[in-house]
């Protein structure tokens, strides 16, 4: 009895070797054609790439049953899938995931101008036949995947801040999976953009760099709330530079100087972006990439989805914790400011902040820093809380679902990259201190 399950042959569905599809017209005339992509949907369904309105397409619309011959890329074992056509999807998570994978297949085979996805044809798999033959020995099973997820979960459970949680996830990827290039981006729900809050393996951190919803692998994963994986070099979903934000028309001179360079690889050959979700709500994206082809398979995707789920739950718990009321800790005596004045400029049009002539940050994080500095200069305040920022109407913060702690992490890390004279230190749950080591001169431009 053949007990082959679809999950057993997932390597056959990675697009490494084209499949062969057999259909039959209404009059009984058979047709056999190569098909670019057989995509794993779940244990009972696959999706086939609809690229041309050809004889295969005509046959399927007339007779919904077909067979597909797939080959294991490592053992050369053949499997025949008996499938039944259900529907065609032309947008959404499944379509975008297939579109990204197809773009990688196309670039690998030199068919970028031909491989254009028109739709994702979803089929029910009614039977799988393992064909007779003498396949090669299979590769040894990968080890360490479940261990990596466990270590990530254990590390997150010990974290008391978002900073620690972000570092734990990136360290787990590096320590247990050998991932050398990774980053975490958080969603700015009001602007519908993602901003980098943590990264590893790059020449520059890129903290504060932005990606628009729908832009590149990261943006598509965020918009569709679905993993997007590419295993070959491709330009279709490549995101190799920071996308500039739109600024107010009355400050065009800021556009060129408020772009933080995106830290990604110049020529990635494998990329995998996984949305970070909590209760169905998008929080951000966990992203890995490699200069090598075929670096990330479906098991890596499964692992990152699990890790992103743990991270999403941790982020929501930390947000609730850090914005709960708490008694103020005793204020420490701040070090006396000395030396040449630190000139800080604020452009109100987009809340961009400059330290001297050096761009620091903009948007919500910029508005927060400006408030802190004004309180420091006018009242000598150095101790603050997340809760008071959330309740300060002058900041025009996004709704309560926006992660304020992520904004503060971004601000802390950007300040750290600009030297010790101005920094933010955590002093407890939901509390922090502004440390100013030089006299400050504030300059505001409308």
C-alpha positions in Angstrom: 0.0 0.0 0.0 1.4 3.4 -1.0 1.4 5.7 2.0 3.5 8.6 0.5 2.3 11.9 1.9 2.8 15.3 0.3 5.0 16.4 3.1 7.3 13.5 2.4 8.2 14.8 -1.0 8.5 18.5 -0.3 12.0 18.7 -1.8 10.3 17.8 -5.2 8.3 21.0 -4.9 11.1 23.5 -4.6 11.3 24.3 -8.3 14.8 22.8 -8.8 13.6 20.5 -11.6 10.6 21.2 -13.9 7.6 19.0 -13.5 5.6 17.2 -16.3 1.9 17.7 -16.4 -0.6 15.5 -18.3 -4.1 16.7 -19.1 -6.9 15.6 -21.3 -9.3 17.6 -23.5 -13.0 17.2 -23.4 -12.8 14.9 -26.5 -10.3 12.6 -24.9 -7.2 14.0 -26.6 -4.2 13.9 -24.1 -1.6 16.6 -23.8 1.8 16.6 -21.9 3.7 19.7 -21.1 6.5 20.9 -18.8 5.4 23.2 -15.9 7.7 25.6 -14.1 6.4 25.3 -10.6 4.5 22.9 -8.3 4.1 24.7 -5.0 3.4 23.2 -1.7 0.2 24.7 -0.1 -0.6 22.2 2.6 -0.8 18.4 3.2 -3.7 18.1 0.7 -3.1 20.8 -1.8 -0.6 22.1 -4.3 -0.6 25.2 -6.6 0.7 25.2 -10.2 1.9 28.2 -11.9 -0.5 29.6 -14.6 1.7 31.4 -17.0 0.2 30.9 -20.5 -3.3 30.3 -21.8 -2.2 27.2 -23.7 -3.5 23.7 -24.4 -2.9 22.7 -20.8 -4.9 25.5 -19.5 -7.8 24.9 -21.9 -7.8 21.2 -21.0 -8.0 21.9 -17.2 -10.9 24.3 -17.7 -12.7 21.5 -19.6 -11.6 18.6 -17.5 -10.3 19.4 -14.0 -8.3 16.2 -13.4 -4.7 15.8 -14.3 -1.4 14.1 -13.3 1.9 15.7 -12.5 5.2 13.9 -12.5 7.8 15.4 -10.1 11.4 14.4 -9.4 13.3 14.5 -6.2 16.3 16.8 -6.9 18.7 14.7 -4.8 17.6 11.1 -5.1 16.1 11.2 -8.7 13.0 9.4 -7.4 9.9 9.9 -9.4 6.4 10.6 -8.0 3.1 10.9 -9.8 0.5 13.2 -8.3 -3.1 12.7 -9.2 -4.7 16.2 -8.8 -8.1 17.9 -9.3 -8.4 21.6 -10.2 -10.2 23.8 -7.6 -9.6 27.5 -8.3 -7.2 30.2 -9.5 -5.9 32.9 -7.3 -4.5 36.1 -8.8 -3.6 38.0 -5.7 -2.9 37.4 -2.0 -0.3 35.4 0.0 -0.2 32.3 -2.1 0.1 34.2 -5.4 2.9 36.5 -4.0 4.8 33.5 -2.5 4.7 31.7 -5.9 5.6 34.9 -7.8 8.7 35.3 -5.7 9.8 31.7 -6.0 9.1 31.8 -9.8 11.2 34.9 -10.1 14.1 33.0 -8.6 13.6 30.0 -10.9 13.4 32.3 -13.9 16.7 34.1 -13.1 18.4 30.8 -12.5 17.3 29.5 -15.9 17.7 32.7 -17.9 14.0 33.0 -18.5 13.2 36.3 -16.7 11.3 37.7 -19.7 9.2 34.5 -20.1 8.3 33.4 -16.6 5.5 35.8 -15.6 2.9 34.5 -13.2 -0.7 35.1 -14.3 -2.3 33.1 -11.5 -1.9 30.4 -8.9 -4.0 27.3 -9.9 -4.9 25.4 -6.7 -5.4 21.6 -6.9 -6.4 19.0 -4.4 -4.0 16.1 -4.4 -6.1 12.9 -4.5 -3.3 10.4 -4.7 0.5 10.1 -4.8 2.3 7.3 -6.5 5.9 6.4 -5.8 7.1 5.1 -9.2 9.3 2.0 -9.4 13.0 2.6 -10.0 16.4 2.7 -8.3 16.7 6.1 -6.6 19.9 7.3 -5.2 20.4 7.3 -1.4 18.8 10.3 0.2 20.8 13.0 2.1 21.0 12.6 5.8 18.2 14.4 7.7 19.1 17.9 8.8 19.6 18.2 12.5 19.4 21.1 14.8 16.3 22.7 13.4 14.0 21.9 16.4 16.9 22.6 18.8 17.3 26.1 17.3 13.5 26.8 17.8 13.8 25.5 21.4 16.9 27.7 22.2 15.1 30.7 20.7 12.0 30.1 22.8 14.2 29.6 26.0 16.2 32.8 25.3 13.0 34.8 24.7 11.5 33.6 27.9 14.4 35.0 29.8 14.3 38.4 28.1 13.1 41.4 30.0 13.2 44.0 27.2 12.7 44.3 23.5 16.4 45.0 23.0 17.3 41.6 24.6 14.6 39.8 22.6 15.9 41.1 19.3 19.4 40.2 20.1 18.4 36.7 21.2 16.6 35.9 18.0 19.6 37.1 15.8 22.1 35.3 18.1 20.1 32.0 17.8 20.1 32.2 14.0 23.9 32.7 14.1 24.7 30.2 16.8 22.6 27.3 15.8 21.8 27.8 12.1 24.9 29.5 10.8 22.9 32.4 9.4 25.4 35.2 8.8 23.1 38.0 7.6 19.8 38.8 9.2 17.7 41.7 10.4 14.5 42.5 12.2 12.2 45.3 11.0 9.2 46.7 12.8 6.0 48.1 11.3 5.2 51.8 11.4 1.4 51.3 11.1 0.7 55.0 10.4 3.2 55.4 7.6 2.8 51.8 6.4 6.5 51.3 6.3 9.0 49.0 8.0 12.0 50.3 9.9 15.1 48.3 10.8 15.6 47.9 14.5 18.3 45.2 14.7 20.7 43.4 12.3 23.8 41.2 12.2 26.5 40.4 9.7 26.5 43.7 7.8 29.2 46.3 7.5 26.8 48.9 8.9 23.8 48.2 11.1 21.3 50.0 9.0 19.2 50.7 12.1 16.5 53.2 11.0 16.6 52.3 7.3 13.1 51.8 5.8 11.2 49.5 3.5 7.8 50.3 2.1 4.9 47.8 2.2 5.1 45.7 -0.9 8.7 46.7 -1.8 11.0 43.7 -2.3 11.0 40.4 -0.4 10.6 42.1 2.9 7.7 44.4 1.9 5.8 41.7 0.2 6.1 39.4 3.2 4.7 42.2 5.3 1.9 43.2 3.0 0.7 39.7 2.5 1.5 38.4 6.0 3.2 35.4 4.4 6.7 34.0 4.1 8.5 34.9 0.9 11.5 32.8 -0.1 13.9 33.0 -3.0 16.6 30.4 -3.6 18.3 31.9 -6.6 19.6 35.3 -7.5 16.8 37.5 -8.9 16.2 41.1 -9.7 12.4 40.8 -9.5 12.2 40.8 -5.7 15.7 42.2 -5.0 15.8 45.0 -2.5 19.4 46.3 -2.4 19.0 49.9 -1.3 17.0 51.9 1.1 13.7 53.4 -0.3 13.4 57.0 0.5 10.4 58.2 2.3 8.1 60.9 0.9 8.7 64.2 2.6 6.7 67.4 2.7 7.0 69.5 -0.5 8.2 72.5 1.6 11.4 70.7 2.7 12.8 69.0 -0.4 16.3 69.6 0.8 15.8 67.0 3.5 15.1 64.1 1.2 18.6 63.4 0.2 20.1 63.7 3.7 17.5 61.7 5.8 18.1 58.4 4.1 19.7 55.7 6.3 21.5 53.2 4.0 19.8 49.8 3.8 22.3 47.2 5.2 21.4 44.3 2.9 23.8 42.3 0.6 24.5 43.9 -2.7 24.0 40.6 -4.5 22.0 38.2 -2.4 21.4 34.7 -4.0 19.0 33.4 -1.3 16.5 35.4 0.7 13.8 34.5 3.2 11.4 37.0 4.8 8.9 35.9 7.5 6.2 38.2 9.0 6.2 38.6 12.7 2.5 38.3 13.8 0.5 38.4 17.0 -3.2 37.6 17.1 -3.2 38.1 13.3 -1.7 41.6 13.6 1.5 42.4 11.7 4.3 43.6 14.0 7.3 43.4 11.7 9.4 41.0 9.6 12.3 38.6 10.4 14.6 38.5 7.3 17.7 36.4 6.4 19.8 36.3 3.3 22.9 34.7 1.9 25.3 35.2 -1.0 24.9 31.5 -1.9 22.2 29.8 -4.0 19.8 27.3 -2.4 20.7 28.4 1.1 17.2 28.4 2.6 14.8 25.5 2.0 11.3 24.8 3.3 12.7 23.6 6.6 14.4 26.9 7.2 11.1 28.6 6.3 9.2 26.5 8.9 11.9 27.2 11.5 11.8 31.0 11.0 8.0 31.0 11.0 8.1 29.3 14.5 10.7 31.7 15.7 8.8 34.7 14.4 5.7 33.5 16.2 7.6 33.3 19.5 9.1 36.8 18.9 5.6 38.2 18.1 4.2 36.9 21.4 7.1 38.2 23.3 6.9 41.7 21.7 3.2 42.0 22.7 3.8 40.8 26.3 6.7 43.3 26.6 4.7 46.1 25.2 1.9 45.5 27.8 4.5 45.3 30.5 6.6 48.4 29.7 3.6 50.6 29.3 1.9 49.6 32.6 2.2 52.2 35.4 5.1 51.7 37.8 6.5 53.7 40.7 9.4 55.9 39.7 12.8 54.6 40.6 15.1 57.0 42.6 16.6 59.5 40.2 20.4 59.2 39.8 22.5 62.3 39.8 23.3 62.9 36.1 26.8 63.7 35.1 27.5 67.4 34.6 27.4 68.5 31.0 30.7 70.0 29.9 32.7 70.9 26.7 31.6 72.5 23.5 27.8 72.8 23.0 26.0 70.1 21.1 23.9 71.7 18.4 20.6 69.8 17.9 18.3 70.7 15.0 14.7 69.7 14.6 12.7 70.0 11.4 9.0 70.0 12.4 7.8 69.0 8.9 8.8 65.4 9.3 10.3 65.4 12.8 13.8 64.8 11.5 16.7 65.3 13.9 20.3 66.4 13.3 23.2 66.3 15.7 25.3 69.1 14.2 25.3 68.4 10.5 24.8 64.7 11.0 21.4 63.2 10.4 20.1 61.1 13.3 16.4 60.0 13.0 13.0 61.2 11.9 9.3 60.5 12.4 8.0 59.2 15.7 11.4 58.6 17.2 12.5 62.1 16.2 9.4 63.6 17.8 10.2 61.7 21.0 13.8 62.8 21.2 12.8 66.5 20.6 10.3 66.3 23.5 13.0 64.7 25.8 15.6 67.4 24.9 13.1 70.2 25.4 12.2 68.9 28.8 15.9 68.6 29.7 16.8 72.1 28.5 13.8 73.8 30.0 13.3 71.9 33.2 16.5 69.8 33.7 14.5 66.5 33.5 16.4 63.3 32.7 13.9 60.6 34.0 11.0 59.5 31.8 8.6 56.7 31.3 6.9 55.0 28.3 3.5 55.7 29.8 3.9 59.4 29.9 5.1 59.4 26.3 2.0 57.4 25.3 -0.3 59.9 27.1 1.5 63.0 25.7 -0.9 64.4 23.0 1.7 66.8 21.6 3.7 63.8 20.3 0.8 62.7 18.0 1.8 59.1 18.5 0.0 56.3 16.6 -2.7 54.3 18.3 -2.0 52.1 21.2 -1.2 49.1 19.0 1.9 50.8 17.8 5.0 49.5 19.7 6.4 52.4 21.5 9.3 50.3 22.9 10.4 49.5 19.4 10.7 53.3 18.7 12.8 53.7 21.8 15.0 50.8 20.8 15.5 52.4 17.4 16.3 55.8 19.1 18.7 54.2 21.6 20.6 52.4 18.9 20.9 55.4 16.6 22.1 57.6 19.4 24.7 54.9 20.3 26.0 55.0 16.8 26.6 58.8 17.1 28.9 58.6 20.2 28.5 58.9 24.0 27.5 62.6 24.4 23.8 61.9 24.1 22.2 58.6 25.0 19.2 56.8 26.5 19.6 54.2 29.3 16.9 51.9 30.6 16.3 52.4 34.4 13.5 49.8 34.9 10.4 48.4 33.4 9.0 51.1 31.1 11.4 53.7 32.4 14.5 55.3 31.0 17.0 58.1 31.5 18.3 60.7 29.1 22.1 61.2 29.5 23.5 64.4 28.2 27.3 64.9 28.5 27.6 68.2 26.7 25.6 71.5 26.9 22.7 71.4 24.4 21.6 74.1 22.0 18.2 73.4 20.4 17.2 74.8 17.0 13.8 74.2 15.5 12.8 74.8 11.9 9.1 74.7 10.9 
